[in-house]
Amino acid sequence: MSLTSAQKFLWVLAGVAALAFVWLLLWSDYRADSARTDAEPPFFAEFELTDHQGMVRTEEDFAGRWMLVFIGFTNCPDVCPTTLSEVAAVMDGLGDDAAKVQPIFITIDPERDTPAALAEYVPLFDAGIIGLTGTPEQIAATSETFPIFFERVEEAAAPDGYTMGHTSHLFLFDPDAGFADSWPYGTSAEEILANLEERI
């Protein structure tokens, strides 16, 4: 049975309408995904670790405050102490606004960096830094929520015969623990401070 011109026309219209409907659905999904991407940070700080006073801490303990997070280890010869010194300078430069920011040092060497070891280390920088450590499993889980890399490197001349290779960025998280910014090793305290002052 052959179709009349009117029937063919209606079938064409139906096909066009179906394609338009599918396109609208796909477009709305794309717009929604784009909106989420624009509105949400790429990742959040998530951890459950023990601080240098023996208390279990999570990111929720710092809700409502900005977090300056550096990940390293106490036996680090240069990168870690230099960065934490910059953090101390930033905290000093913030003045009264320092209360809005919590500096945090997370170790990637839990074998040596016990709460007691961190309790001796972080106060050296006199900036209210909280040192965090945990089991190797907890540290590994924490590292999966940050875009970081670390590994144990055997080195005969280093303390205990090894050192740690690691990402050397300083991370900033907003009051909801969402990633806000990061700075590579060597960024000056003045640059970090200026950026932070604009945000808080």
C-alpha positions in Angstrom: 0.0 0.0 0.0 1.5 3.3 -1.0 1.5 6.4 1.2 -0.2 9.5 0.1 1.7 12.8 0.0 0.0 13.9 3.2 1.0 10.7 5.0 4.6 11.1 3.9 4.6 14.7 5.1 3.2 13.7 8.5 5.9 10.9 8.8 8.6 13.4 8.0 7.2 15.8 10.6 7.1 13.1 13.2 10.7 12.2 12.5 11.8 15.8 12.7 9.9 16.3 15.9 11.5 13.1 17.4 15.0 14.3 16.5 14.3 17.7 17.9 13.1 16.2 21.1 16.3 14.0 21.5 18.5 17.0 20.7 16.7 19.1 23.4 17.2 16.3 25.9 20.9 16.0 25.1 21.4 19.8 25.1 19.7 20.2 28.5 21.9 17.4 30.0 25.0 19.1 28.5 23.9 22.5 30.0 23.3 20.9 33.4 26.7 19.2 33.3 28.4 22.5 32.4 26.6 24.3 35.2 27.8 21.7 37.7 31.3 21.9 36.3 31.3 25.7 36.6 29.8 25.7 40.1 31.6 22.9 41.8 35.3 22.6 42.6 37.2 19.8 40.9 37.7 18.0 44.2 37.3 18.3 47.9 39.6 17.8 50.8 38.7 14.6 52.6 40.7 13.1 55.4 40.5 11.3 58.8 43.9 11.6 60.5 45.5 12.1 63.9 46.8 15.6 64.7 50.1 16.3 66.5 48.2 16.4 69.8 46.7 13.0 69.4 43.2 14.1 68.3 41.4 12.5 65.3 40.7 15.2 62.8 38.6 15.4 59.6 37.9 18.2 57.1 34.6 18.8 59.0 36.6 20.2 62.0 37.6 23.1 59.8 34.2 23.9 58.2 33.7 27.6 57.7 37.5 28.3 57.5 39.9 28.3 54.6 42.5 25.6 54.7 46.1 26.0 53.5 47.3 22.4 53.1 50.8 21.3 52.4 51.8 17.6 52.1 55.3 16.6 52.9 57.4 15.0 55.7 59.5 16.2 58.6 62.8 14.9 57.3 62.5 16.8 54.1 65.7 18.8 53.7 64.5 21.9 51.9 61.1 22.0 50.1 59.0 21.3 53.2 60.6 23.7 55.6 60.8 26.4 53.0 57.1 26.1 52.1 56.0 26.0 55.7 58.1 29.1 56.3 56.2 30.8 53.5 52.9 29.6 55.1 54.1 31.2 58.4 54.8 34.5 56.6 51.4 34.4 54.9 49.6 33.8 58.2 51.5 36.7 59.8 50.6 38.9 56.9 46.9 38.1 57.2 46.8 39.9 60.5 43.3 39.7 62.0 42.1 37.6 59.0 44.4 34.8 60.1 41.6 33.4 62.2 39.7 32.6 58.9 42.5 30.3 57.7 43.8 27.1 59.1 47.3 25.9 57.9 47.7 22.1 57.8 50.7 19.9 57.3 49.9 16.3 56.2 52.8 13.9 56.3 53.3 11.2 53.7 55.9 9.5 55.9 53.8 8.0 58.8 56.5 5.5 59.6 58.7 8.3 61.1 56.2 11.2 61.5 54.2 10.1 64.5 52.1 12.6 66.4 55.1 13.1 68.8 57.4 13.9 65.9 55.0 16.3 64.4 54.5 17.9 67.8 58.2 18.8 67.8 58.2 19.9 64.2 55.2 22.1 63.4 55.6 24.5 66.3 59.0 25.5 64.9 57.1 27.6 62.3 55.0 29.4 64.9 52.0 29.8 62.6 49.3 27.6 64.3 50.0 24.8 61.8 48.2 21.6 62.6 50.3 18.5 61.8 48.4 15.4 60.6 49.5 11.8 60.4 47.9 8.3 60.4 48.4 4.7 59.3 49.9 4.1 55.9 46.4 3.1 54.7 44.9 6.4 56.0 47.7 8.4 54.3 47.1 6.5 51.1 43.4 7.1 51.3 44.0 10.8 51.9 46.3 11.0 48.9 43.6 9.7 46.6 41.5 12.8 47.4 44.3 15.1 46.4 46.0 15.3 43.0 49.4 14.4 44.6 52.2 11.9 44.0 54.6 10.5 46.6 57.0 7.6 46.9 59.7 6.3 49.2 63.1 6.7 47.7 66.0 4.6 49.1 69.0 6.9 49.8 71.8 5.7 52.0 72.8 9.2 53.1 69.3 10.1 54.3 68.0 9.6 57.8 67.1 5.9 58.2 68.3 5.2 54.7 65.4 6.7 52.8 63.7 10.0 51.8 60.4 10.8 50.2 59.7 12.1 46.7 56.4 14.1 46.6 54.3 16.8 45.0 55.4 20.1 46.3 52.3 22.3 45.8 50.5 24.3 48.5 46.8 23.8 48.3 44.0 26.2 49.2 40.5 24.9 50.1 37.5 27.1 50.6 35.3 27.1 53.8 33.3 24.1 52.3 36.5 22.1 51.8 36.4 22.6 48.0 39.6 23.1 46.1 40.1 26.8 45.4 43.7 27.2 44.3 47.3 25.9 44.5 50.8 27.3 44.2 53.9 25.4 43.1 57.1 25.3 45.2 58.9 28.6 45.1 55.8 30.8 45.0 56.5 33.8 47.2 54.6 34.4 50.4 53.7 37.9 49.0 52.0 36.3 46.0 50.1 33.8 48.0 49.0 36.4 50.5 47.7 38.7 47.8 45.7 35.9 46.3 44.3 34.9 49.7 43.4 38.4 50.7 41.3 38.8 47.6 39.3 35.7 48.4 38.7 36.1 52.1 
